């Protein structure tokens, strides 16, 4: 998928393409509703829309949402765009599929950045601020039997994410895809800052799937 990314919008990398492949394996089509949280360039929202789902994309960045709208026009699909944190813009709504490649890079700061491109990847000292919020709130926004697909990393605890989803009430929680590779530039930068232990050379990037109770 050829995407345009405006300045300041994080272009999709390998973890987004892994998640896009997982979306294509889901049973989407006319009448289904999909939600992409932390949409960025919109690659996941566009993938869901291309599969036939009525799709909503959420992000805190105005530039990201404009990027999504431009890419939707270029690819001939419709995506509703809403600005805000995680599920706040879709309060009271439910979906058949919720997808997210959230910020998950640990950083020296305890909170999330309020502006700038680092909003797309920094997620506090544990790297879990956004991911944990998604895990906790996702069940309230799923239709019965709906699916959640998330990207996570072994550096922030894959088992922690699996347990968080189970504790939130989701079932059939599993690692759908796992790819091991050397640390990327963003993780290396945080390693130099001392956030990630110096002896770590590789990480497992995983796509996690969970299902809402029927």
N, C-alpha and C positions, 0 to 999 in steps of 0.2 A: 504494500500500500504506500503510495507516494504522498507524503504529507508536507504541508507548508507549516513552518513554525516561526511565529513572530519573534523579534528580539526580546530576550528575557523569558521566553517560554522554553522549558526543558524538552529537548527532542527525545523521542522514545529510543530506548536502548534494549538490550536483549531481554530483560525481565518483562517489559511490556509486550514483546512479541510472543514470549512464552504464554502470557495470559491471554493474548488474542487468539492463539491456537486453542486454548482451553475453552474460550467462549464458543468457538465454532463447533465444538463437540456437544454443546448443550442443545436441547430441543426448543429452539426459538422459532417464532414465526408470527403471522398475523394474530393479533389479540394478546400477545405476550408483552410484558413491560420490563424494561431493563434500566438499571441505574448505574452510572459510572461516577464514583466519588473520587475526588482529587484527579480530575480528568486530564489536566495538563494539555497536551497537544490534541487530545480527543481520539487517539487511536483505538481505545477500547470501546468508547461510545460509538464510533463509526463502524467498528466490527459488529457490534450488536445490532445496530441499525441496518447494516447490510444483510444480516441474517433474518430481517423482517420484524424485529422487535420495535415497539414504540419506546424510544430511548430518551433518557434525561441525563445530562452531564452537569456535575456540580464541581465548583472550584472556588477558591478565595481570590484568585487572580483574574482581573478583568481582561488582561491580555490573553490568558489561557482560553477564556470563554469566547473571545473574538476569534482566536485561532480555530477553535472547534467549529464555529459558525462558518468560517471561510472554507475549512476543509469539508464540511458537510455539503456546501454548495458545489465545491469542486467534484465531489464524488456522487452527487445526485441523491443524497439521503437527507432526511429531516432529523435533527437532534434538538430537543429543548435544552436550553442552557440556563442555569440558575447559579447565582453567586452566594457563597456562604460556606460555613464550616460543616463538614461531614453531612449529617442528615437534617440539619436545621432548615434548609430551604424546602424539604419535602415532608415536613411534619404532617402526620396523618395519612401519608400515602404508603402503598404497598406494591411490591414488585415481584416478578417471577425470577429475576436475576439481579443480583447486586455484585458489581465487580469493583475492584480498587487495586491500584498500584500506589499505595500511599507513601509519603516520606518515611524512610526507615533507617536513615544513616544516623548513628550516634553523633552527638556534638558536645562541645564543652558547656553549652548553656543548658539551663534547666527547663526553659520554655521553648515555644516555637518562634521562629523569626516572624516579625510582623510585616516585613516588606523585603523586596529583593528576590533574586532568583533562587537563593538557598531555601526559600519556602518549599520548593519542589522536592527537597531531599532531607533536610535536617529535621530531626524529631526528638530533640532532647537528649539527655545523657544516656538513656537506655535505648534510644531509637524507637520507642514504643508508644509515644504519646498518642499519635493518630491511630495507629493500628489497634491499640487496646480500646479506644473509643469506638472504632468500627465494629470490633468483635462484640462489644457489650450491647450496642444499639441495633445491630443488624436484624435480630429476630423480630423486632417490632415493626420492621419495614418489609418483611417478606410475606408473600401470599403463602397459603398452606402448600408445603412441598417445594417451595422456592429454593433457589440455590445461591450460595455465596461463593465467590472466587476471589482469593486474595494472594498477593505476592508477599513473601516474607524472606528472611535471611537467617542462616544458622548463627550469624553474629549476634542477633538479638533474641535468639531462642525459639527454634521451631516448635519444640514441645510446649513452650509457654503459650504460643498462639493456638495450638491444637486444644490445649486444656481450657484456654479462655473461651473459645467457641463452644466447647462442650458445656462449660459452666453457664454459658448464656442460654443454653437450652437447645442448641443445634445438634443434629444427629448425622451419622454417616460422615464424620469428620475425618479427612484423610489428606495426605500429601499426594496430589495428583501427578506432579512433575517435580523433579529435583535435578539441578544441573550444578556440578561442582566446577569451580574455576578460580583463577587468581583474583586477588582483590582488585577492584576497579579504581579509577582515579579518585572518586569521591571518598571511598573507604581509605585509600592510601593517604589522602590529605588529612583525614581525621586520625589516622595512625600517627602521623607526624605531630599532630597536636596533642597526642597522648591519650586520646579517647579510646582507641582500640589497642590492645596489647601488641607490642612490637613483634612478638614471635609468631603471630598469625599471618599466614601467607595466602590462604584460600578461604573461600566461603561456599556454602551451598545455597543457591537461590532456588526457592521452592514456590510452587503454585499450590495453594491449599483450597480444597473444596469442602463445603459443608452444606447441609440440607435443613430447611426448616421443618418442624413437625407437621404432619398432614392434618 
